[in-house]
């Protein structure tokens, strides 16, 4: 641990600043790492570089969402092109139809597509859909798995696995969640 502290003085200083303006010094509870998190300055592929110049191999890669790694050139080019064409349009866009058609073509069991803004939102909707379809209220959730901040699934992330993940969760909300 002392090597980590010696190698991350910039991150320690940022954490001390963060503790004054962010609860627990982090913007997201899962980033609460003792004695302090490292702060990333840049990322490319599967490599992260922190504010102190330390390089890490990223096995988490954006919570598992960045299957192409960080900052792939093809994605940077496509995003830059789209930025020139407009961002956060707020209306239906032709590309959402094209993408949905591609997904439906590539995933035979996907008859239709619903876009969401986050994994939490996706899990909230799929939980509601599953309950409506089956008529059953109980859900299974993987022990140690993170399924977002949705109350019903915010249990069993850290040991002890049989209690809600944080204060403020109504125990009745999670009693139909079975951690497996």
N, C-alpha and C positions, 0 to 999 in steps of 0.2 A: 504494500500500500504506500510506503514512503517513497518508492521509486515513482509511482504514479503522481503523487503530490509534487515531487521535485520536477517532473517533466511537464506539469500542467499549471504553471503559475498564472498564465493569462486566463485560463479557464477558471481558476480559483478566484481571481479578481472579478471576472464577469459574474460568477456565482454570488459573490458578496454583494455586488450591485443588484443582481436579480432578486435576492432575498428581500430587498427593500420594496420591490414593485410587483413581484409575482408570488402567489401563495406557494410555500415550500421552495421558493427560488426557481421554479420551473413553470413552463407554460402548459405542461401536460403531466399528470401525476406519474405516468410510467417512466418519465425521465428523471425521477427523483433518485439519483444514484449517489451513494456515499463514497468518499467524503464530499465530492462535488462532481457534477457531470462534466465531461469535456465538451467544449463548444466548437462546433464544426465551422470552418471558414469556407471550405469548398469540397466538392465531391465529384468524382469522375469514375465511371465504370463501377467497380466495387471498392474503390479506395476513398476514404475520408481523410481530409487534412484538417487538423484542429487549429485554433488560433495561435498555438505555440509551435506549429510546424510539424507536429507528430502525425504520422500516417498510420491509419488503421484499415484493416480489411473489414468491410461491412457485410456481415452475414445476415443482417436484418433487412437491408435494402428497402427502405421506405415502408416498413411494416409488411414486407413481402410483396408490395405492389409494383415495385420497379423491376420487372422481369428483364428489362434491357439494361439495367444498371442506371447509375446516375449520369445525367447529361449526355445521352447518346447523340451524336451529331445529327442523325436523321430526324430525331425528335426536336432538337433545337431548331433546325431549319424549318420544319413543319409548323412549329409554334410561332416562330418569327413571322412566317408568311401569314398565318391566321391573325396575328396581332395587327398586321397591316390592313387586314380585311375587317377588323372590328372584334371587340371582345365583350363578353357578357351582354349579348344582344338583347335578351329578355323576351324574345319572340321565337317561334319555331324557326329552325334553320335547316336547310337542305342536307347538311352533313349529318344531322342526327338521324335522318331517315336512311341515308346511305350506310351509316355505321350499323344501325339496327338490322338492316337487310343482310349485311355481312355476318353479323353475329348469328342471326337465325339460320343462315345458310351453313355456317361452320359448326353450329351446335344443334344437332337434330332434335334434341328434347326441348330446345328453347323455341316456343311458338311465337312469343312476343318478348319485347325488351322494355324494361322500365329503368331509366337512369336515376341515380341518386347522387347526392353531393358528398357522401361519406360512407365508410363501412358501417358506422353506427346506424345511419339512416337506412342502409340496405338491410341490416339485420333486424331493425325495428319493423320494416315492412314485411320481410319474409316470415318473421315470427307471427305477425298478425295474419298473413295469408295462410300459413300452415294451420293456425288455430281455426280460422274460418272454414278451411277446406275439410279438415279432419273432425272438427267439433270437439277436439281434445285440447285441454288447457296446458298439460305438462309438456315441457320441452327438455331435450337432452343437450348438454353443453360439455365440451371437452375440458377436463381438469387442466388448469394452467393456461388454457387458451384465452386470448384476448379477442372479444367480439364487440368491442366498442363500448361506449359509455351508456348504452341503453340499459335502463334499470333492471329489466328482467334477466339480462345476460351479464350483469355486472356482479357476478359471484364466481368464486372458484378460480380466480386468476392467480392469486398467491396463497400460500399456506397460512393459516388453516383454510382448506378449500371449501368447507361447508358453511361459510358465513358470507354475508354480503361484503363486497369489496371496499365499501367506504361508509362512513357515517352519513346519515341523511337518506338512506334507502329504506323504504317501507318494507319490513320483512315479509309482508303479504305479497309484495310484488315478486319476490324471488322464491317463494315457497313452491311454486309450480315449475321451477327450474331444477332439473336433476343433473348434478355434476357427475360425469362418467370418466 
